[in-house]
Amino acid sequence: MGYGVDRPTFWIGRQSTGDGFRESHIAFTATDRQLVDAFFAAAIGAGAEVLHEPRVRPEYHPDYYGAFVRDPDGNNVEAICHRSR
């Protein structure tokens, strides 16, 4: 399920496969790419594991700029900006 005004800015879903712990993918929308970079730097500075460094991901769409880290509980946390530059 996605929550937001014009488009989803926060997504959450239930576990649908497997038993026991399964990582959650938590994604937050940033208003610009600098905030994605700041999220990534702060997360890494706090000890998060790097999953994917900030970059444009054209496989999603031309302006998809995101960074992914694994938090101490094992969850995949993402910050994303959908704007060009």
C-alpha positions as CSV (number, residue, x, y, z in Angstrom):
1,M,0.0,0.0,0.0
2,G,1.3,3.4,-0.9
3,Y,0.5,6.6,1.0
4,G,0.8,10.1,-0.5
5,V,-1.0,13.1,-2.1
6,D,-0.1,13.2,-5.8
7,R,1.8,9.9,-5.8
8,P,2.8,7.5,-3.1
9,T,5.6,8.9,-0.9
10,F,5.6,6.1,1.7
11,W,5.1,2.4,0.9
12,I,4.3,-0.5,3.3
13,G,3.3,-4.1,2.6
14,R,2.7,-7.3,4.5
15,Q,4.9,-10.4,4.4
16,S,3.5,-12.6,1.7
17,T,6.1,-15.3,1.3
18,G,8.4,-17.4,3.5
19,D,8.5,-18.0,7.2
20,G,10.0,-15.9,10.0
21,F,11.9,-12.7,9.4
22,R,11.8,-11.2,6.0
23,E,13.3,-7.8,5.3
24,S,11.1,-4.9,4.8
25,H,11.7,-2.4,2.0
26,I,11.0,1.1,3.4
27,A,11.2,3.9,0.9
28,F,11.0,7.7,1.5
29,T,10.6,10.3,-1.2
30,A,13.1,13.2,-1.1
31,T,12.3,16.6,-2.7
32,D,15.8,16.7,-4.4
33,R,18.8,14.6,-5.2
34,Q,20.9,16.4,-2.5
35,L,18.6,15.0,0.2
36,V,19.1,11.5,-1.2
37,D,22.8,12.0,-0.9
38,A,22.4,13.4,2.6
39,F,20.3,10.4,3.6
40,F,22.9,8.1,2.3
41,A,25.8,9.9,4.0
42,A,23.9,10.0,7.4
43,A,22.9,6.3,7.2
44,I,26.4,5.2,6.3
45,G,27.8,7.4,9.1
46,A,25.4,5.7,11.5
47,G,26.7,2.3,10.5
48,A,24.2,1.2,7.9
49,E,25.4,-1.3,5.3
50,V,25.6,0.0,1.7
51,L,23.2,-1.8,-0.6
52,H,23.2,0.6,-3.6
53,E,25.0,4.0,-3.7
54,P,23.1,7.0,-4.9
55,R,22.6,7.1,-8.7
56,V,20.1,7.5,-11.5
57,R,18.3,4.2,-12.1
58,P,16.9,4.4,-15.7
59,E,15.6,0.8,-15.4
60,Y,12.9,2.3,-13.1
61,H,12.4,5.6,-15.0
62,P,14.7,8.3,-16.4
63,D,14.6,10.6,-13.3
64,Y,14.6,7.9,-10.6
65,Y,17.5,8.8,-8.3
66,G,17.8,6.5,-5.3
67,A,20.1,5.1,-2.6
68,F,19.6,1.9,-0.6
69,V,21.0,0.9,2.7
70,R,20.4,-2.0,5.1
71,D,19.5,-0.9,8.7
72,P,20.8,-2.6,11.8
73,D,17.5,-4.7,11.9
74,G,18.2,-6.0,8.4
75,N,15.7,-3.9,6.5
76,N,16.3,-2.3,3.1
77,V,15.8,1.5,3.5
78,E,15.7,3.7,0.4
79,A,15.6,7.4,-0.3
80,I,14.4,8.4,-3.7
81,C,13.9,11.5,-5.8
82,H,11.7,11.4,-8.9
83,R,12.9,14.8,-10.3
84,S,15.6,15.5,-12.8
85,R,18.6,17.3,-11.2
